[in-house]
């Protein structure tokens, strides 16, 4: 067996073994997410997150592709689907690099290894997972604030509170919409569905949208209604006029300035790090403190059961 191949295969296994739990990889062209599940002496076992499909990546195929890359660059656009995950794994190594949408051999160790196809555990989470994690962080933050009076909070804490509330709201609303569609398919007219925490029923409401102008004008004419009664100003067309003429905005708009808080950045890595810290703290709880926590959880469960059965 070629010693160079041995070294490269060892590097592949070591790099994959060193990936942080939860790390996701994506194929260069089709952008399919996958994770390395098993590392064996002659293959890697991967699993595609979008389908659950499992696939072995064989050592010999890595050697063939690596030898090819040492001689010629490979355009990402020309990669066959079966080769894509092999290429992704190779870009994790220090002697391969992605440049100008091509994968190339990089004998200079400082050039390679910065794979653009690697997604950190924080960024690889699904939306439900992000909502779950953000809700935990929000609950932990609220637990340290008694009472919850924004005016008394230090600026950094208040900023964190706003960001977490915003993130939980947005992700919860997206998930709520998905749940709504599923419930609608199960709800008949005048039917109610009951869960432990509440009840839902199907409701309907009307939304009106004007028909095309000619249809409306014809009907108005039939009823002797002057079309001028329903004609108004189109704000989109008005903006075009403002841009194309010397007309001033204040001449056609009442302008009122309103101040609001805009979330401009979310530190997902910092949030993920905090989550890891919370998980480690819970694992370390033992003795009297751990027993108190377990008793609190059991008491909460008992009170919920009592309230729901009342």
ChimeraX attribute file (.defattr): number of C-alpha atoms within 10 A of each C-alpha:
attribute: neighborCount
match mode: 1-to-1
recipient: residues
	/A:1	5
	/A:2	7
	/A:3	8
	/A:4	10
	/A:5	17
	/A:6	13
	/A:7	10
	/A:8	18
	/A:9	20
	/A:10	13
	/A:11	16
	/A:12	21
	/A:13	19
	/A:14	13
	/A:15	16
	/A:16	20
	/A:17	14
	/A:18	9
	/A:19	16
	/A:20	10
	/A:21	11
	/A:22	15
	/A:23	18
	/A:24	22
	/A:25	26
	/A:26	21
	/A:27	23
	/A:28	24
	/A:29	17
	/A:30	13
	/A:31	11
	/A:32	16
	/A:33	20
	/A:34	23
	/A:35	21
	/A:36	23
	/A:37	14
	/A:38	14
	/A:39	17
	/A:40	11
	/A:41	10
	/A:42	12
	/A:43	18
	/A:44	20
	/A:45	15
	/A:46	20
	/A:47	17
	/A:48	19
	/A:49	15
	/A:50	9
	/A:51	10
	/A:52	10
	/A:53	10
	/A:54	15
	/A:55	17
	/A:56	16
	/A:57	20
	/A:58	15
	/A:59	20
	/A:60	13
	/A:61	13
	/A:62	21
	/A:63	18
	/A:64	11
	/A:65	15
	/A:66	21
	/A:67	13
	/A:68	14
	/A:69	18
	/A:70	14
	/A:71	10
	/A:72	12
	/A:73	16
	/A:74	18
	/A:75	15
	/A:76	19
	/A:77	11
	/A:78	11
	/A:79	17
	/A:80	11
	/A:81	13
	/A:82	11
	/A:83	16
	/A:84	19
	/A:85	25
	/A:86	21
	/A:87	22
	/A:88	21
	/A:89	23
	/A:90	27
	/A:91	23
	/A:92	23
	/A:93	21
	/A:94	20
	/A:95	20
	/A:96	25
	/A:97	25
	/A:98	24
	/A:99	12
	/A:100	8
	/A:101	13
	/A:102	15
	/A:103	21
	/A:104	24
	/A:105	23
	/A:106	18
	/A:107	13
	/A:108	11
	/A:109	12
	/A:110	11
	/A:111	14
	/A:112	21
	/A:113	18
	/A:114	15
	/A:115	18
	/A:116	14
	/A:117	20
	/A:118	22
	/A:119	16
	/A:120	16
	/A:121	16
	/A:122	20
	/A:123	15
	/A:124	16
	/A:125	16
	/A:126	10
	/A:127	13
	/A:128	13
	/A:129	13
	/A:130	20
	/A:131	21
	/A:132	15
	/A:133	18
	/A:134	24
	/A:135	18
	/A:136	16
	/A:137	22
	/A:138	19
	/A:139	12
	/A:140	13
	/A:141	15
	/A:142	13
	/A:143	11
	/A:144	9
	/A:145	13
	/A:146	7
	/A:147	9
	/A:148	12
	/A:149	9
	/A:150	14
	/A:151	8
	/A:152	10
	/A:153	13
	/A:154	9
	/A:155	11
	/A:156	8
	/A:157	13
	/A:158	15
	/A:159	15
	/A:160	15
	/A:161	18
	/A:162	15
	/A:163	20
	/A:164	22
	/A:165	15
	/A:166	15
	/A:167	19
	/A:168	20
	/A:169	15
	/A:170	13
	/A:171	17
	/A:172	18
	/A:173	12
	/A:174	15
	/A:175	14
	/A:176	12
	/A:177	11
	/A:178	11
	/A:179	11
	/A:180	13
	/A:181	10
	/A:182	11
	/A:183	15
	/A:184	12
	/A:185	8
	/A:186	11
	/A:187	15
	/A:188	12
	/A:189	9
	/A:190	8
	/A:191	11
	/A:192	12
	/A:193	13
	/A:194	9
	/A:195	7
	/A:196	9
	/A:197	7
	/A:198	8
	/A:199	9
	/A:200	13
	/A:201	14
	/A:202	15
	/A:203	10
	/A:204	6
	/A:205	5
	/A:206	5
	/A:207	5
	/A:208	6
	/A:209	6
	/A:210	7
	/A:211	8
	/A:212	8
	/A:213	9
	/A:214	9
	/A:215	10
	/A:216	14
	/A:217	16
	/A:218	13
	/A:219	12
	/A:220	15
	/A:221	11
	/A:222	9
	/A:223	9
	/A:224	9
	/A:225	13
	/A:226	11
	/A:227	13
	/A:228	8
	/A:229	8
	/A:230	10
	/A:231	9
	/A:232	7
	/A:233	7
	/A:234	8
	/A:235	11
	/A:236	8
	/A:237	9
	/A:238	14
	/A:239	12
	/A:240	10
	/A:241	13
	/A:242	14
	/A:243	11
	/A:244	9
	/A:245	8
	/A:246	8
	/A:247	11
	/A:248	11
	/A:249	13
	/A:250	8
	/A:251	9
	/A:252	12
	/A:253	10
	/A:254	7
	/A:255	9
	/A:256	5
	/A:257	5
	/A:258	5
	/A:259	5
	/A:260	6
	/A:261	7
	/A:262	9
	/A:263	11
	/A:264	6
	/A:265	7
	/A:266	12
	/A:267	9
	/A:268	14
	/A:269	13
	/A:270	11
	/A:271	16
	/A:272	18
	/A:273	12
	/A:274	14
	/A:275	18
	/A:276	12
	/A:277	12
	/A:278	15
	/A:279	11
	/A:280	11
	/A:281	10
	/A:282	12
	/A:283	10
	/A:284	11
	/A:285	13
	/A:286	11
	/A:287	8
	/A:288	9
	/A:289	11
	/A:290	14
	/A:291	12
	/A:292	13
	/A:293	14
	/A:294	12
	/A:295	12
	/A:296	12
	/A:297	12
	/A:298	12
	/A:299	12
	/A:300	12
	/A:301	12
	/A:302	12
	/A:303	12
	/A:304	14
	/A:305	12
	/A:306	10
	/A:307	9
	/A:308	11
	/A:309	8
	/A:310	6
